[in-house]
Amino acid sequence: MRTSVAGKVLWITGASSGIGRAAAIEAARRGARVVLSGRRAEALDETAAACKAARGQAAAVLAFDLENPEARAEACEAAPSLLGPIDALVLNAGMTQRSTFMETSAEAFDRVMRLDFDAQVDLARRVLPGMVSRGSGCLVAVSSFVGLAGMPRRPAYSAAKHAIAGLFQNLRAELGGSGIRVVTVYPGYVRTAVAHNALDGSGRPTGKADPNIEGGVDPAVVGRDIVRAIEGGPAEVRSGFTLKLRFGLFLSRRLPRAWARMSARHEGL
């Protein structure tokens, strides 16, 4: 059943740029009130200004370090007091990497897993009880194409995105009939800074561009798909998939060895 985000409170992590910012602006344009989270308060203020320009709806900034468990706990306590109870939680924050499994230090691997999986689980665990008590709400996890089909040089990122996809499939089954929607979004190539911020094997940012990312879709495309899913669209969203990515996903399912060879040569097309 289709609903509307108008008047609803959406809490979006990773809202300082990219997909998170695009989803916040789209939600505000449709009349939602948004709570914006990320590390960089100044960038979040820019997103808040863009939300206000889109429709003039209320936007609140809640800056914190998602990697810090104490900061997450404090943010979950503070978020409902800003604009009201959270109607939809969009778990979008995360980081990626560009190194082989053998090149990736245990510390770098664990850091990606802590942010891209453990922190998302923690937020969902803290916000979900309020939704259950009200009998309504929506949980959205932003996974990735590599949460469906692994690619070389992204071992921790792929592991985390597969894990979050599996968790949300489980939650969708457990929460059936509760009034709570559970949505998983699988972006393809999207023009964001994710590649520039990717970690190398030692855990330092690479600062390098990725031609596939640079040639990807506008984040606004994925932002619109996220908000439409919250409003009653599909429970699983594949957004910004090129023909090559769709072909790659087919190969990964039907001819996994062929996909392994092809993705090794072209880093996933």
ROMI-33282 format. One line per field, with one value per residue (C-alpha): residue in one letter; x, y, z. Coordinates in pm, 1 decimal. Example, Ala and Ser with C-alpha at 12.3 -4.5 7.8 and 13.67 -1.06 7.14 Angstrom:
2
lomar <- (a	s) $
xx <- (1230.0	1367.0) $
yy <- (-450.0	-106.0) $
zz <- (780.0	714.0) $
***
This chain:
269
lomar <- (m	r	t	s	v	a	g	k	v	l	w	i	t	g	a	s	s	g	i	g	r	a	a	a	i	e	a	a	r	r	g	a	r	v	v	l	s	g	r	r	a	e	a	l	d	e	t	a	a	a	c	k	a	a	r	g	q	a	a	a	v	l	a	f	d	l	e	n	p	e	a	r	a	e	a	c	e	a	a	p	s	l	l	g	p	i	d	a	l	v	l	n	a	g	m	t	q	r	s	t	f	m	e	t	s	a	e	a	f	d	r	v	m	r	l	d	f	d	a	q	v	d	l	a	r	r	v	l	p	g	m	v	s	r	g	s	g	c	l	v	a	v	s	s	f	v	g	l	a	g	m	p	r	r	p	a	y	s	a	a	k	h	a	i	a	g	l	f	q	n	l	r	a	e	l	g	g	s	g	i	r	v	v	t	v	y	p	g	y	v	r	t	a	v	a	h	n	a	l	d	g	s	g	r	p	t	g	k	a	d	p	n	i	e	g	g	v	d	p	a	v	v	g	r	d	i	v	r	a	i	e	g	g	p	a	e	v	r	s	g	f	t	l	k	l	r	f	g	l	f	l	s	r	r	l	p	r	a	w	a	r	m	s	a	r	h	e	g	l) $
xx <- (0.0	135.0	185.0	353.0	656.7	486.8	496.0	706.4	1041.2	1327.5	1666.6	1935.7	2297.7	2576.0	2372.9	2666.0	2707.0	2625.0	2329.8	2244.2	2225.4	2020.9	1773.2	1736.1	1664.5	1413.1	1238.3	1220.9	1083.9	803.3	721.3	920.5	1109.1	1464.8	1730.1	2072.2	2368.2	2733.5	3068.3	3098.8	2864.8	2945.0	2857.6	2539.2	2445.6	2478.8	2246.4	1999.8	2005.0	1939.6	1647.9	1499.2	1539.9	1365.0	1043.3	1113.6	1049.4	1227.9	1574.1	1778.4	2152.2	2279.3	2653.2	2835.6	3098.1	2913.7	3219.8	3194.9	2952.6	2896.7	2825.4	2575.7	2393.6	2375.4	2254.8	1976.3	1862.5	1876.5	1727.6	1357.8	1375.2	1469.1	1166.3	965.5	967.3	1161.4	926.6	1202.3	1569.0	1792.4	2121.5	2339.6	2673.7	2971.6	3313.7	3471.9	3822.4	4049.3	4286.5	4294.6	4212.9	4581.2	4681.7	4417.1	4535.2	4315.9	4274.8	4152.3	3919.1	3771.8	3723.0	3513.2	3307.7	3254.2	3119.8	2939.7	2779.6	2820.2	2723.6	2419.7	2305.3	2346.4	2135.2	1864.3	1856.7	1814.6	1553.2	1342.4	1172.4	1007.1	870.0	742.9	566.5	393.4	315.6	461.2	788.9	1043.9	1400.8	1615.9	1962.7	2181.9	2379.0	2554.4	2588.8	2875.3	2621.8	2479.2	2791.6	3144.2	3414.2	3793.4	3968.6	3663.9	3672.2	3561.5	3314.4	3155.9	3140.4	2971.4	2722.9	2632.3	2588.3	2356.8	2151.8	2115.9	2016.9	1747.3	1604.5	1578.6	1416.6	1167.9	1050.6	1048.9	859.5	598.5	256.0	401.8	337.0	709.2	855.0	1205.0	1384.4	1723.2	1875.6	2148.0	2310.4	2521.6	2775.9	2685.8	2882.8	2995.9	3326.4	3320.1	3619.0	3830.9	3761.4	3824.3	4083.5	4396.0	4525.6	4681.6	4363.8	4463.1	4240.2	4354.0	4244.4	4207.0	3921.4	3735.3	3627.8	3319.6	3210.9	3293.3	3071.3	2788.0	2439.3	2357.6	2299.7	1956.8	1845.9	1917.7	1776.3	1444.1	1440.2	1498.2	1213.1	977.3	1058.0	976.4	644.9	548.6	767.6	958.7	1121.4	1443.3	1566.7	1839.7	1921.2	2154.6	2230.8	2382.8	2328.6	2679.7	2601.5	2277.9	2472.2	2736.6	2473.3	2328.3	2673.1	2746.1	2429.0	2435.4	2803.9	3003.8	3340.9	3285.6	3193.0	3505.6	3727.5	3553.0	3540.8	3908.0	3999.1	3771.9	3703.6	3335.7	3277.9) $
yy <- (0.0	340.1	599.2	938.5	1064.6	1403.9	1494.1	1187.6	1200.3	1038.0	986.7	953.7	862.1	954.4	1264.4	1499.8	1406.1	1159.3	923.6	1033.5	1399.9	1319.0	1109.1	1385.8	1650.5	1427.2	1344.3	1712.7	1796.8	1549.7	1706.3	1493.3	1623.5	1495.2	1432.3	1446.2	1255.6	1214.9	1324.8	1663.7	1919.2	2185.2	1953.5	1849.6	2216.7	2244.5	1947.5	2105.7	2426.8	2229.2	2052.1	2385.4	2519.6	2211.7	2258.3	2449.9	2148.2	2113.7	1960.0	1887.5	1820.6	1546.7	1511.9	1219.6	955.0	641.5	430.9	529.2	305.3	566.0	833.0	602.0	541.2	913.5	989.7	732.5	894.0	1242.9	1183.0	1148.3	1468.1	1677.6	1643.3	1362.3	981.0	829.5	702.7	583.3	508.2	515.0	338.4	483.7	572.4	354.9	321.3	100.8	-19.7	-101.5	-385.0	-761.5	-983.8	-1073.6	-706.4	-595.2	-572.8	-718.2	-368.1	-223.1	-519.0	-488.6	-112.6	-153.3	-427.6	-220.0	78.2	-90.3	-370.2	-352.4	15.9	-34.9	-327.6	-118.8	169.9	-65.1	-244.5	85.4	244.2	-60.7	-102.4	238.6	145.2	-186.1	-16.0	224.3	-48.4	148.7	254.8	174.1	46.4	106.6	-39.5	78.0	-226.3	-232.9	-427.0	-602.8	-712.2	-927.9	-1018.9	-993.8	-801.2	-807.0	-567.1	-512.1	-808.8	-633.9	-406.6	-698.3	-903.8	-619.2	-546.5	-914.4	-932.8	-630.8	-770.3	-1101.9	-934.3	-729.4	-1036.1	-1190.3	-878.6	-862.2	-1211.7	-1152.3	-822.9	-937.3	-814.5	-571.1	-260.4	-203.1	-196.5	-337.1	-214.4	-302.1	-77.9	-204.3	90.2	24.7	279.2	619.6	943.4	993.3	1035.5	674.8	571.5	872.2	786.1	412.3	257.3	85.4	-233.3	-48.8	146.1	481.4	662.7	594.7	932.2	771.7	802.6	503.0	545.1	330.1	552.3	871.3	752.4	636.3	774.9	1092.1	1028.2	1189.7	877.6	658.2	918.3	912.1	532.7	524.7	763.5	582.4	255.6	413.0	528.7	171.9	76.7	-250.4	-407.7	-457.2	-183.6	-217.2	139.5	268.7	-75.5	-48.6	-320.7	-444.5	-472.3	-657.6	-895.1	-931.4	-1018.4	-1280.3	-1432.4	-1433.7	-1634.9	-1870.8	-1891.8	-1794.8	-1904.4	-1697.4	-1398.9	-1449.7	-1444.6	-1146.5	-936.6	-1014.7	-873.8	-570.0	-523.2	-609.8	-447.4) $
zz <- (0.0	-99.4	173.3	185.3	372.5	414.9	783.4	868.5	1048.2	858.9	1022.0	755.4	828.2	590.0	501.5	449.4	82.3	-192.4	-161.5	193.1	98.9	-212.3	-12.8	246.3	-16.1	-193.6	134.3	228.6	-115.4	-49.4	285.1	528.7	828.7	828.0	1090.8	926.7	1067.5	982.8	1119.9	948.0	1103.7	844.0	555.3	733.7	767.1	389.1	345.6	588.4	384.7	66.8	236.4	340.4	-12.5	-150.7	45.7	362.6	584.7	916.3	908.1	1219.4	1230.2	1461.0	1402.6	1563.6	1494.3	1389.0	1470.1	1838.7	2034.6	2306.6	2046.0	1874.7	2202.1	2275.4	1922.1	1946.4	2270.0	2119.9	1774.3	1874.4	2079.4	1775.1	1547.3	1705.3	1697.1	1407.5	1136.4	902.9	965.2	657.3	728.9	457.8	620.5	537.2	379.4	116.9	36.4	-255.4	-166.3	-202.6	90.4	133.4	121.2	372.4	731.1	1003.1	1144.3	812.4	753.2	1102.2	1069.3	754.2	918.2	1234.6	1042.5	753.4	956.3	1334.1	1361.3	1138.4	1351.8	1666.5	1532.7	1408.0	1743.9	1929.3	1699.8	1618.5	1961.7	1929.8	1587.6	1721.4	2011.1	1769.3	1515.7	1227.3	1075.2	809.0	826.6	519.7	470.1	186.0	71.6	-267.5	-589.0	-410.8	-149.2	-429.6	-626.9	-492.8	-677.8	-643.9	-405.3	-185.1	57.7	377.9	198.4	14.0	334.5	523.7	245.2	209.4	587.2	605.0	316.1	496.1	821.8	651.3	478.9	824.3	972.1	684.8	775.4	1150.9	1126.6	878.3	987.1	1241.7	1034.3	986.5	636.4	583.5	269.7	124.9	-141.0	-373.4	-554.8	-860.9	-979.2	-831.4	-865.1	-505.3	-320.7	-203.5	-416.6	-311.2	53.4	8.2	239.2	115.8	272.6	564.1	639.3	486.4	231.4	-124.5	-262.3	-604.6	-852.2	-991.8	-1356.6	-1298.1	-1009.3	-1198.0	-1484.2	-1258.3	-1208.1	-1020.2	-646.6	-691.7	-878.5	-577.3	-339.1	-523.6	-522.8	-146.6	-71.9	-310.3	-132.7	204.5	59.3	-26.9	-319.1	-350.6	-48.0	-243.9	-475.9	-736.9	-824.7	-1092.8	-1237.9	-1583.0	-1842.2	-1761.4	-1390.5	-1462.2	-1685.5	-1416.3	-1156.3	-1392.1	-1441.6	-1069.1	-1010.0	-1307.5	-1405.2	-1096.0	-1233.7	-1547.7	-1330.9	-1119.2	-1428.3	-1583.5	-1266.5	-1197.7	-1540.5	-1528.9	-1153.8	-1192.7	-1533.6) $
***
